[in-house]
Amino acid sequence: MMRQYELVERVSSYNPNADEALLNKAYVYSMQKHGAQKRASGDPYFVHPLEVAGILTDLRLDDGTIAVGLLHDTIEDTDATRSEIDNLFGAEIGKLVEGLTKIAQLDLVSKRTKQAENLRKLLLAISDDVRVLIVKLADRLHNMRTLHFVPEHKRSRIAQETIDIYAPLAERMGMQDIREELEGLSFRYINPEAYEAISQKLEEVRVTNKSLIQEIEGELTKVFEEKGLNARVRGREKQAYSVFRKMQRQSIGFEQLSDIYAFRVLVNDIESCYQALGIVHTIWPSVPGRFKDYISTPKPNDYQSIHTTVIGPGRQRVELQIRTHQMHQFAEYGVAAHALYKDVTGKTKGGRSLGKLAKDSKAYAWLRQTVELFASGNSAEEFMEHTKLELFQDQVFCFTPKGRVIALPRGAIPIDFAYAVHTGIGNTCIGCKINGAIMPLVTQLNNGDEVDIICSKAQTPPAAWESIVVTGKARAAIRKATRVAVRAQYAGLGEQILSNAFKRADRAYSEDQLKVGLTRLGYQTVEDALAAVGRGELPSRMVLEAVFPDYQDQRAAQSEGERGEGWFGLKQASAMKFRIPGTSTKKKNDADNVSIPIRGLSGNLPVSFAPEGGAVPGDRIVGILTPGKGVTIYPIHSPSLSHFDDSPDLWLDVRWEIDEENSERFPARLKVSVLNEPGGLAEIATVIADNDGNIENIKMDQRVSDFFEMIIDVSVWNLNHLNRIIEQVRSKKSISKVERVN
């Protein structure tokens, strides 16, 4: 176990100005608080925070962060409190320690939800100060190093969480060494058979090509010296998990891998990077398609390097990463490297005071954007789903017409690109140009594509987009826009329902009138109440009674027989009561004022048609308000309406309102008895096609020796169109009977 003076010496070795008193006080306080607590290994618990502090000193972090590492479990696992830590170490350290404290008591229904809640809290804390993440990664790294002491049934779950959440977070923060170690340790427990097999294969390759790394290092170093380039070459073998992931991604076996070795060429400046690249490509042929310039186009986590693959000695593929020494520091330590050259005051310093420095990094900007987008999500699980989408994907880099670089997950489409530029661009997107050519919005984007989004203010994102986009930002924005649009639809429907109900009661409707009754109804805003009426959750009668306390529902005063004569009675309903154009005895303006126009499935109301048979313009129709689903339209003679006889509040007075140039079809269902001989179905299909109808579905209902019955769903323009199809089908010799199903 590291002694107190040893920890102070380690920090002072790179930061002569370290606050030794703070480190000593944190060391003693943590040791006292954890007292006799034991780890699963049997070691004193204090060993764990001390090892975490040691990992942080390896990253050469400032003394405040080291103190947080020592204290990170005190609030969770001891009787220490936030106020006590604030008093002893300051509010800043207290806030960081609290950010690292897990949720102790939550009313949660599943381990997955608990994990999601902890992730939400972690990311919210990180969004305030990135040191929370760095300490958390160090904490998880030490826990993974000692995972073999944990009961076996817990190991796989902890390892899976690590590879799902913490390793990708480390990668997004640019901390490659920690990411690789977390992945390697997790892989050992998640898939031990694959880990052992790949490790054995790597050992065999290591023995076979024992001198290859030294040979390539020596040859590269010699060539660079001859060209007068000061470069340092480092070779290494790829990690087992990296090899496994590549085998999975490319669906290949270990023997088919050709670039198991990777070499880093470190130079002094950017110009030397491109000089080294030219030298390498001069002596060894490059592999087409394996060149990436992350210097001119850095990754979102600030990573910069040139990647190329060449055919080296022995026809062996060799992957090269060319970067400056400063780029290498950022590649190894990520956001933790932001204080390597400057402290908060801008002066050069040995230690890394990280409190404010990482705020300028792209990696940190991505993290804050992710948290801001999903922190207000509907559920912790939804938050976790979107965060994983952001973390897991490999990336492609595309450009706006003005040259702005947009990083997206592999497999992203222009809709994802539009939302990455701005939510407003995504919500109004109607088309795109990729490299100057008009392309579908579902086209997968490739590295280097220039994407120009075409927008229209009249557009709102279809709900179906949520299932085809791949970024969490796009999904969250589409889901939110859909909720807003649906709410607006229900509010509009509710307003029409109330307006008609108030007119039938001879009362004046206005939003000011409705505000009077909001308190009695239990709603905070007029829109809330209107949406509830539109969803069928709030009967219009209750609104009338809340707004006008003296209101007496005249329908309740009617006798049963009188009620049967009203427009709610199915058998007694008249065309006049349903305001169908062409059959109403009232003036058109009167009809417009008291009934709800139906324009079909693409109108401004949440409208659907009866599942058994549908309805078409020309039918006498009635609307049934289905709670949570909007309005369902039935023909007046549909037997299904009998199910709603006892629910008069659900009946709506509706009418068709179809433009003469209508381009929308409507659903209808036919039952056809056909002679059991070849060609019968073909005759029916031909008639429907010749009459500009469209077959949506066919189902064989029953079959006998001479005839068989089928159910055909067709879409037509109106009732006349449907009747014409029925008559022509009926005229065929092979047809015994045709009738419409309602």
C-alpha positions in Angstrom: 0.0 0.0 0.0 1.3 3.4 -1.0 2.4 5.5 2.0 1.3 9.1 2.6 4.6 10.6 1.8 5.0 8.5 -1.3 1.7 9.9 -2.7 2.9 13.4 -2.0 6.2 12.8 -3.7 4.6 11.3 -6.8 2.4 14.5 -7.2 5.3 16.8 -6.4 7.5 15.1 -9.0 5.5 16.7 -11.8 3.9 19.5 -9.9 6.3 21.3 -7.5 3.6 23.7 -6.5 1.2 20.9 -5.3 -0.8 21.6 -2.1 0.8 19.0 0.2 -1.4 19.9 3.1 -4.5 19.2 1.0 -3.2 15.8 -0.1 -2.1 14.8 3.5 -5.5 15.9 4.9 -7.4 13.9 2.2 -5.2 10.8 2.8 -5.8 10.8 6.6 -9.5 11.6 6.4 -10.3 8.9 3.8 -8.2 6.3 5.8 -10.0 7.2 9.0 -13.5 7.2 7.5 -13.1 3.8 5.7 -11.5 2.5 8.9 -11.9 -1.3 9.2 -13.9 -1.7 6.0 -12.7 -4.6 3.8 -12.6 -5.1 0.0 -13.8 -8.4 -1.5 -10.1 -9.4 -1.8 -9.8 -9.0 2.0 -7.5 -5.9 1.7 -8.4 -2.8 3.7 -11.0 -0.8 1.7 -8.7 2.3 1.8 -6.4 0.5 -0.6 -9.0 1.2 -3.3 -9.2 5.0 -3.1 -5.5 5.1 -2.7 -5.0 3.1 -6.0 -7.5 5.4 -7.7 -5.3 8.3 -6.6 -2.3 6.5 -7.9 -3.9 6.1 -11.4 -4.6 9.8 -11.4 -1.0 10.6 -10.6 0.0 8.5 -13.6 -2.2 10.9 -15.6 -0.2 13.7 -13.9 -3.4 15.5 -12.7 -3.6 18.4 -10.2 -3.7 17.9 -6.5 -7.4 18.8 -6.2 -8.3 15.9 -8.5 -6.0 13.6 -6.6 -7.8 14.6 -3.4 -11.2 13.8 -5.0 -9.8 10.4 -5.9 -9.0 9.7 -2.3 -12.4 10.9 -1.1 -14.6 9.6 -3.9 -16.3 6.8 -1.8 -16.6 8.5 1.5 -20.1 9.9 1.1 -21.4 6.6 -0.3 -19.7 4.1 2.0 -19.1 5.9 5.3 -20.8 8.4 7.6 -19.2 11.3 5.9 -21.5 14.1 4.6 -21.3 16.7 1.8 -21.3 19.5 4.3 -18.5 18.0 6.3 -16.4 17.6 3.1 -17.2 21.2 2.1 -16.0 22.5 5.5 -12.8 20.5 5.4 -11.8 20.6 1.7 -13.9 23.3 0.1 -17.2 23.3 -1.8 -15.6 22.5 -5.2 -14.1 19.2 -4.0 -17.4 18.5 -2.1 -19.3 18.9 -5.3 -17.0 16.6 -7.2 -17.2 13.9 -4.5 -21.0 14.1 -4.5 -21.1 13.9 -8.3 -19.3 10.5 -8.0 -21.6 9.2 -5.3 -24.0 6.5 -6.6 -27.7 6.6 -6.1 -28.3 4.8 -2.8 -32.1 4.7 -2.6 -34.3 4.8 -5.7 -37.8 3.4 -6.3 -36.7 1.5 -9.4 -38.3 -1.5 -11.1 -35.2 -3.1 -12.7 -31.5 -3.3 -12.6 -31.5 -1.8 -16.1 -33.4 1.2 -14.9 -31.0 1.6 -11.9 -28.0 1.5 -14.3 -29.7 4.1 -16.5 -30.4 6.4 -13.5 -26.8 6.1 -12.3 -25.6 6.9 -15.9 -27.9 9.9 -16.0 -26.5 11.2 -12.7 -23.0 10.5 -13.8 -23.3 12.4 -17.1 -25.1 15.3 -15.4 -22.2 15.6 -12.9 -19.7 15.3 -15.7 -21.4 18.1 -17.6 -20.4 20.5 -14.8 -16.8 19.3 -14.3 -15.0 16.7 -16.5 -12.8 15.7 -13.5 -15.8 13.7 -12.3 -15.5 11.5 -15.4 -11.7 11.1 -15.0 -12.0 10.0 -11.4 -14.8 7.7 -12.3 -12.8 6.1 -15.0 -9.9 5.6 -12.6 -12.3 4.1 -10.1 -13.7 1.7 -12.7 -10.2 0.8 -13.9 -9.1 -0.3 -10.5 -12.3 -2.2 -9.9 -11.8 -4.0 -13.2 -8.2 -4.8 -12.2 -9.5 -6.5 -9.1 -12.7 -8.0 -10.6 -11.4 -11.6 -10.0 -12.1 -11.1 -6.3 -15.8 -10.3 -6.9 -18.3 -13.2 -6.8 -18.4 -15.0 -10.2 -22.1 -14.3 -10.8 -21.4 -10.5 -10.7 -18.3 -10.4 -12.9 -20.1 -10.6 -16.3 -22.6 -7.9 -15.4 -19.9 -5.5 -14.2 -17.7 -6.2 -17.2 -20.6 -5.7 -19.6 -21.5 -2.4 -18.0 -17.8 -1.4 -18.4 -17.6 -2.2 -22.0 -21.0 -0.7 -22.7 -20.6 2.6 -20.9 -17.2 3.4 -19.5 -14.9 2.2 -22.3 -16.8 4.2 -24.9 -16.8 7.2 -22.6 -13.1 7.0 -22.2 -12.8 6.8 -26.0 -15.0 9.8 -26.5 -12.9 11.7 -24.1 -9.8 10.7 -26.1 -8.3 8.6 -23.3 -7.1 5.6 -25.4 -4.9 3.8 -22.9 -7.6 3.6 -20.3 -10.2 2.6 -23.0 -8.0 -0.2 -24.2 -7.3 -1.5 -20.7 -11.0 -1.4 -19.8 -11.9 -3.2 -23.0 -9.3 -5.9 -22.5 -10.2 -6.5 -18.9 -14.0 -6.6 -19.7 -13.4 -8.9 -22.7 -11.7 -11.5 -20.5 -14.9 -11.9 -18.4 -17.6 -11.4 -21.0 -16.3 -13.9 -23.6 -13.5 -15.9 -21.9 -13.3 -18.5 -24.7 -12.8 -15.9 -27.4 -10.3 -14.1 -25.2 -8.2 -17.2 -24.6 -8.3 -18.2 -28.3 -7.2 -14.8 -29.6 -4.6 -14.4 -26.9 -3.1 -17.8 -27.9 -3.2 -16.9 -31.6 -1.4 -13.6 -30.8 1.2 -15.4 -28.8 1.8 -17.8 -31.8 2.2 -14.8 -34.1 4.5 -13.1 -31.6 6.8 -16.2 -31.6 6.7 -16.6 -35.4 7.4 -12.9 -36.1 9.6 -12.3 -33.1 11.9 -9.9 -34.9 9.4 -8.2 -37.2 8.6 -5.2 -35.0 12.3 -4.5 -34.3 13.0 -4.9 -38.1 10.3 -2.4 -39.1 11.3 0.0 -36.3 14.9 -0.1 -37.4 14.2 0.3 -41.1 11.9 3.3 -40.6 14.3 5.0 -38.1 17.2 4.6 -40.6 15.2 6.0 -43.5 14.0 9.0 -41.5 17.6 9.7 -40.4 18.8 9.5 -44.0 16.1 12.0 -45.0 17.1 14.4 -42.1 13.8 13.9 -40.3 13.9 13.7 -36.5 11.3 11.0 -35.8 10.7 8.4 -33.1 9.2 5.1 -34.1 7.3 2.8 -31.7 5.8 -0.5 -32.7 3.2 -2.5 -30.8 0.9 -5.5 -31.2 -2.9 -4.9 -31.3 -4.9 -5.8 -28.3 -7.1 -9.0 -28.1 -10.4 -7.1 -28.0 -9.4 -4.8 -30.9 -8.6 -8.0 -33.0 -11.9 -9.6 -31.9 -13.9 -6.5 -32.8 -12.4 -6.4 -36.2 -13.0 -10.1 -36.8 -16.7 -9.5 -35.8 -17.1 -6.4 -37.9 -15.6 -7.9 -41.1 -16.8 -11.5 -40.5 -13.4 -12.9 -41.0 -11.2 -15.4 -39.1 -7.9 -14.7 -37.3 -5.9 -16.0 -40.2 -7.4 -13.5 -42.6 -6.2 -10.5 -40.5 -3.3 -8.8 -42.1 -2.6 -5.7 -39.9 -2.0 -7.1 -36.4 0.9 -4.7 -35.9 0.6 -0.9 -35.5 3.4 1.6 -35.4 3.5 5.2 -34.2 5.8 7.8 -35.8 6.3 10.8 -33.5 7.7 14.0 -34.9 8.1 17.6 -33.8 5.6 19.5 -35.9 2.7 19.2 -38.3 4.9 19.8 -41.4 7.1 16.8 -40.4 4.0 14.6 -40.2 3.3 15.0 -43.9 7.0 14.7 -44.7 7.1 11.4 -42.8 4.0 10.3 -44.7 5.7 11.0 -48.1 8.8 9.1 -47.0 6.8 6.0 -45.9 4.8 5.9 -49.1 8.0 6.2 -51.1 9.7 3.1 -49.7 6.5 0.9 -49.2 3.4 0.7 -51.3 0.2 2.0 -49.6 -3.0 0.0 -49.3 -5.8 1.8 -51.2 -8.7 3.1 -49.1 -6.7 2.9 -45.8 -5.6 6.5 -45.5 -7.2 8.9 -43.1 -6.1 12.4 -42.3 -7.3 13.3 -38.8 -4.9 16.3 -38.6 -6.7 18.4 -41.1 -10.0 17.0 -39.9 -9.7 16.1 -36.2 -12.1 13.7 -34.5 -14.8 15.1 -32.2 -12.7 14.1 -29.2 -9.8 16.3 -30.4 -7.8 13.3 -31.7 -5.3 14.2 -34.4 -3.1 11.9 -36.4 -2.5 10.6 -39.9 -3.4 6.9 -40.4 -2.1 4.9 -43.3 -1.5 1.2 -44.1 1.4 0.0 -46.2 2.8 -3.3 -47.4 6.0 -3.7 -45.3 8.7 -6.3 -45.0 7.7 -9.9 -45.8 4.6 -8.6 -47.6 3.1 -7.9 -44.1 0.5 -5.2 -43.8 1.6 -2.5 -41.4 -0.6 0.2 -39.9 1.1 3.5 -39.3 0.0 6.4 -37.1 1.9 9.7 -37.7 1.5 12.5 -35.2 3.4 15.2 -33.2 4.5 14.6 -29.6 1.8 17.0 -28.5 -0.9 15.1 -30.5 0.4 11.9 -28.9 -0.2 13.4 -25.4 -3.8 14.2 -26.4 -4.2 10.7 -28.0 -3.1 9.0 -24.8 -4.7 11.2 -22.1 -7.6 12.9 -24.0 -9.3 15.7 -22.0 -6.8 15.0 -19.2 -4.1 16.4 -21.4 -5.6 19.8 -21.7 -3.7 21.1 -18.8 -0.3 19.6 -19.9 1.0 22.9 -21.3 -1.1 25.6 -19.5 -2.8 26.0 -16.3 -6.0 28.1 -15.8 -3.9 31.3 -15.8 -2.3 30.4 -19.1 1.2 29.9 -17.6 3.3 26.8 -18.2 3.2 24.4 -15.4 4.1 20.8 -14.6 0.8 19.7 -13.1 -2.5 19.8 -14.9 -5.2 22.0 -13.3 -8.2 20.7 -15.1 -11.1 22.5 -13.6 -11.8 24.8 -16.6 -9.4 23.8 -19.3 -11.3 20.9 -20.8 -14.3 23.2 -21.3 -12.7 24.3 -24.6 -12.3 20.7 -26.0 -14.5 19.3 -28.7 -14.9 16.1 -26.7 -16.3 18.0 -23.7 -18.5 20.0 -26.0 -20.0 16.8 -27.3 -20.6 15.5 -23.8 -22.4 18.7 -22.7 -24.5 18.7 -25.8 -25.5 15.0 -25.2 -26.4 15.7 -21.6 -28.4 18.8 -22.5 -30.3 17.0 -25.2 -31.3 13.9 -23.1 -31.3 15.2 -19.5 -35.0 16.1 -19.9 -36.0 12.8 -21.6 -39.1 10.9 -20.6 -37.2 8.1 -18.9 -33.8 7.0 -17.7 -33.9 4.0 -20.1 -34.6 6.3 -23.1 -31.7 8.5 -21.9 -29.4 5.4 -21.8 -30.6 4.2 -25.2 -29.7 7.5 -26.9 -26.4 7.8 -25.0 -25.4 4.3 -26.2 -26.2 5.2 -29.7 -23.9 8.2 -29.5 -21.1 6.2 -27.8 -20.9 3.0 -29.8 -20.7 4.0 -33.4 -17.7 4.3 -35.6 -17.7 7.6 -37.4 -17.9 9.2 -40.8 -17.0 12.9 -41.5 -19.2 14.9 -43.8 -19.3 18.6 -44.8 -21.8 21.3 -45.1 -21.7 23.4 -48.3 -19.8 26.1 -46.3 -17.1 23.5 -45.3 -18.2 22.8 -41.7 -17.3 19.3 -40.6 -20.1 17.1 -39.2 -19.1 13.9 -37.5 -21.8 11.2 -37.6 -22.0 7.5 -36.7 -21.3 5.0 -39.5 -24.6 4.2 -41.2 -26.0 7.8 -40.7 -28.3 9.3 -43.3 -29.0 12.9 -44.4 -31.7 13.2 -41.8 -29.1 12.6 -39.1 -26.9 15.1 -40.8 -29.6 17.7 -40.8 -30.3 17.3 -37.0 -26.6 17.4 -36.3 -26.4 20.8 -38.0 -29.4 22.2 -36.1 -32.7 20.8 -34.7 -34.6 23.3 -36.7 -32.9 22.2 -39.9 -33.9 18.5 -39.2 -37.5 19.4 -38.4 -38.0 21.2 -41.7 -35.9 18.9 -43.9 -37.6 17.7 -47.1 -34.8 16.6 -49.3 -31.0 16.7 -49.8 -28.2 16.9 -52.3 -25.1 14.7 -51.8 -22.1 15.9 -53.7 -24.3 18.1 -55.8 -26.8 15.3 -56.8 -30.3 15.0 -55.4 -30.5 11.8 -53.4 -33.1 10.1 -51.1 -33.0 11.1 -47.5 -32.3 7.5 -46.5 -29.0 7.4 -48.4 -26.1 6.2 -46.2 -23.4 8.9 -45.9 -19.7 8.2 -46.6 -16.5 9.9 -45.5 -16.0 13.2 -47.3 -19.6 13.6 -48.6 -20.8 17.2 -49.0 -24.4 17.3 -47.9 -26.8 20.2 -48.7 -30.2 19.9 -46.9 -33.3 21.3 -48.6 -35.9 22.7 -46.1 -39.5 23.8 -46.1 -41.2 25.7 -43.3 -44.3 23.7 -44.0 -42.6 20.4 -43.1 -42.9 18.6 -39.8 -40.9 15.4 -39.2 -42.9 12.2 -39.8 -42.9 9.9 -36.8 -41.6 7.1 -39.1 -38.3 8.9 -39.3 -37.5 7.8 -35.7 -37.1 4.2 -36.9 -34.6 5.0 -39.7 -32.2 7.5 -38.1 -29.2 6.3 -36.2 -28.1 9.2 -34.0 -29.6 9.8 -30.5 -30.0 13.5 -31.2 -32.1 12.9 -34.3 -34.3 10.3 -32.5 -34.9 12.6 -29.5 -35.7 15.6 -31.7 -38.1 13.6 -33.9 -39.8 12.0 -30.8 -40.2 15.5 -29.3 -41.6 17.0 -32.5 -44.0 14.1 -32.9 -45.3 14.6 -29.3 -45.8 18.3 -30.0 -47.6 17.6 -33.3 -49.9 15.0 -31.8 -50.7 17.2 -28.9 -51.5 20.0 -31.2 -53.8 17.7 -33.3 -55.7 16.6 -30.2 -56.0 20.1 -29.0 -57.4 21.2 -32.4 -59.9 18.3 -32.3 -60.8 19.1 -28.7 -61.5 22.7 -29.6 -63.9 21.6 -32.4 -65.6 19.2 -30.2 -66.2 21.8 -27.5 -67.2 24.5 -30.0 -69.9 22.2 -31.3 -71.0 21.1 -27.8 -71.3 24.7 -26.7 -73.4 25.6 -29.7 -75.8 22.7 -29.1 -76.1 24.0 -25.5 -76.7 27.5 -26.8 -73.6 28.8 -25.0 -70.8 31.0 -26.4 -67.5 29.2 -26.7 -64.1 31.0 -26.2 -60.8 30.3 -24.6 -61.5 33.0 -22.0 -64.7 31.1 -21.0 -62.7 27.8 -20.8 -60.1 29.4 -18.5 -62.9 30.0 -15.9 -63.4 26.2 -15.5 -59.7 25.1 -15.6 -59.4 24.8 -11.8 -62.5 22.7 -11.5 -61.4 20.5 -14.3 -57.9 20.0 -12.8 -55.9 21.3 -15.8 -53.3 24.1 -15.8 -53.7 25.4 -19.3 -56.3 25.7 -22.0 -54.2 23.5 -24.3 -54.0 20.8 -21.7 -57.8 20.7 -21.4 -58.4 20.8 -25.1 -55.9 18.0 -25.7 -57.7 15.9 -23.0 -61.1 16.5 -24.7 -59.5 15.5 -28.1 -58.1 12.3 -26.6 -61.5 11.4 -25.1 -60.2 11.7 -21.5 -62.5 14.7 -20.7 -66.2 14.6 -21.8 -67.5 17.9 -23.2 -70.4 17.7 -20.8 -68.0 18.0 -17.8 -66.4 21.1 -19.5 -69.8 22.7 -19.9 -70.7 22.1 -16.3 -67.3 23.4 -15.1 -67.7 26.6 -17.1 -71.4 27.1 -16.5 -72.3 25.7 -13.0 -76.0 26.3 -13.8 -75.8 24.2 -16.9 -78.2 21.2 -17.0 -77.5 18.6 -19.6 -80.7 18.5 -21.6 -79.8 15.0 -22.9 -79.9 13.7 -19.4 -83.4 15.2 -19.0 -84.7 13.5 -22.1 -86.6 10.2 -21.8 -85.1 7.1 -23.2 -87.5 7.4 -26.2 -86.6 11.0 -26.8 -82.9 10.2 -26.7 -83.5 7.5 -29.4 -84.8 10.2 -31.7 -81.8 12.5 -31.3 -78.7 12.5 -33.5 -77.0 10.0 -31.1 -79.5 7.3 -31.9 -78.1 5.0 -34.5 -81.3 3.7 -36.0 -83.1 7.1 -36.1 -80.0 9.1 -37.4 -80.8 11.2 -40.4 -78.6 12.6 -43.1 -79.4 16.1 -41.9 -78.0 15.3 -38.5 -74.7 14.1 -40.0 -74.3 17.0 -42.3 -73.2 15.0 -45.3 -72.8 17.4 -48.3 -75.6 16.9 -50.8 -78.0 15.3 -48.3 -78.4 18.1 -45.6 -81.5 20.1 -45.5 -79.7 23.0 -43.8 -77.7 25.6 -45.5 -74.0 24.8 -46.3 -72.8 27.4 -43.9 -74.9 25.9 -41.1 -73.4 22.5 -41.8 -69.9 23.9 -41.7 -70.5 25.5 -38.4 -71.7 22.4 -36.4 -69.9 19.4 -37.9 -66.2 18.4 -38.0 -64.7 18.2 -41.5 -63.0 14.9 -42.4 -60.3 15.0 -45.0 -58.8 11.5 -44.6 -55.7 10.2 -43.1 -53.5 13.1 -44.1 -55.6 15.9 -42.6 -55.0 18.0 -39.6 -56.9 15.7 -37.2 -55.9 12.3 -35.8 -58.3 10.4 -38.1 -58.5 6.6 -38.8 -61.1 4.5 -40.5 -63.2 1.6 -39.3 -60.9 -1.5 -39.3 -63.6 -3.7 -40.8 -64.5 -2.1 -44.1 -63.4 1.5 -43.8 -65.4 4.4 -45.3 -65.3 6.3 -48.5 -66.5 9.8 -49.5 -70.2 9.5 -50.3 -70.9 7.2 -47.4 -73.0 8.6 -44.6 -70.6 8.6 -41.7 -70.3 9.1 -38.0 -67.2 9.7 -35.9 -66.4 7.8 -32.7 -63.9 9.5 -30.4 -61.5 6.7 -29.3 -59.6 7.8 -26.2 -55.9 8.2 -27.0 -56.3 7.4 -30.7 -58.4 10.3 -32.1 -61.5 9.8 -34.3 -62.5 6.6 -36.0 -64.8 7.0 -39.0 -67.6 4.5 -39.5 -70.3 4.3 -42.2 -73.7 5.0 -40.6 -74.9 1.4 -41.3 -71.8 -0.3 -39.8 -72.9 -3.0 -37.2 -69.9 -2.1 -35.1 -71.5 1.1 -34.1 -73.9 -0.8 -31.8 -70.9 -1.2 -29.4 -71.1 2.5 -28.7 -74.8 2.9 -28.0 -74.2 3.4 -24.3 -71.5 6.0 -24.8 -73.2 9.1 -26.4 -70.3 11.4 -25.5 -68.1 9.5 -27.9 -70.3 10.2 -31.0 -69.2 13.1 -33.2 -71.0 14.9 -35.9 -68.7 14.7 -38.9 -68.9 15.4 -42.7 -66.7 14.8 -45.7 -64.8 17.8 -47.1 -62.9 16.6 -50.1 -61.4 18.9 -52.7 -62.3 18.3 -56.3 -58.7 17.7 -57.1 -58.3 15.2 -54.3 -55.4 12.7 -54.8 -56.2 10.6 -51.7 -57.7 7.1 -51.8 -59.9 5.7 -49.1 -60.3 2.1 -47.8 -63.1 -0.3 -48.5 -63.6 -4.0 -48.2 -65.3 -6.5 -50.6 -66.4 -10.1 -50.1 -66.3 -12.0 -53.4 -67.6 -15.5 -54.2 -65.6 -16.9 -57.2 -66.0 -20.0 -59.3 -63.3 -22.4 -58.4 -61.5 -22.5 -61.8 -58.3 -21.0 -63.2 -58.3 -17.3 -64.0 -60.9 -16.1 -61.5 -58.6 -14.0 -59.3 -56.9 -12.6 -62.4 -60.3 -11.4 -63.7 -61.0 -9.5 -60.5 -57.6 -8.0 -60.4 -57.9 -6.8 -64.0 -61.3 -5.1 -63.4 -59.9 -3.3 -60.3 -56.8 -2.2 -62.1 -58.7 -1.1 -65.3 -60.9 1.1 -63.1 -58.0 2.8 -61.3 -58.5 1.0 -58.1 -55.7 -0.4 -55.9 -55.7 -3.8 -54.1 -54.3 -3.4 -50.6 -54.8 -7.0 -49.3 -56.4 -10.3 -50.3 -57.4 -13.0 -47.9 -59.0 -16.4 -48.8 -61.9 -16.7 -46.4 -63.3 -20.2 -47.2 -63.2 -22.7 -50.0 -65.6 -25.4 -51.1 -65.5 -27.7 -54.1 -67.2 -25.3 -56.6 -66.6 -21.9 -55.1 -64.2 -20.0 -52.8 -64.7 -16.8 -51.0 -62.1 -14.1 -50.6 -61.9 -10.8 -48.7 -60.4 -8.0 -50.8 -59.3 -4.6 -49.3 -59.3 -2.0 -52.0 -58.6 1.8 -52.0 -60.8 4.0 -54.1 -61.6 7.7 -54.7 -65.2 7.8 -53.6 -68.5 5.8 -53.3 -69.3 6.1 -57.1 -65.8 4.7 -57.9 -66.4 1.8 -55.5 -69.8 1.0 -56.9 -68.5 1.0 -60.5 -65.8 -1.6 -59.5 -68.4 -3.7 -57.7 -70.8 -3.7 -60.7 -68.1 -4.7 -63.2 -66.7 -7.4 -61.0 -70.2 -8.7 -60.5 -70.7 -8.9 -64.3 -68.0 -11.5 -64.8 -69.1 -15.1 -65.4 -66.8 -16.5 -62.8 -68.2 -14.3 -60.0 -71.1 -15.6 -58.0 -71.6 -12.8 -55.5 -70.0 -9.5 -54.6 -70.9 -7.5 -51.5 -69.3 -4.7 -49.5 -68.2 -5.5 -46.0 -68.8 -2.9 -43.3 
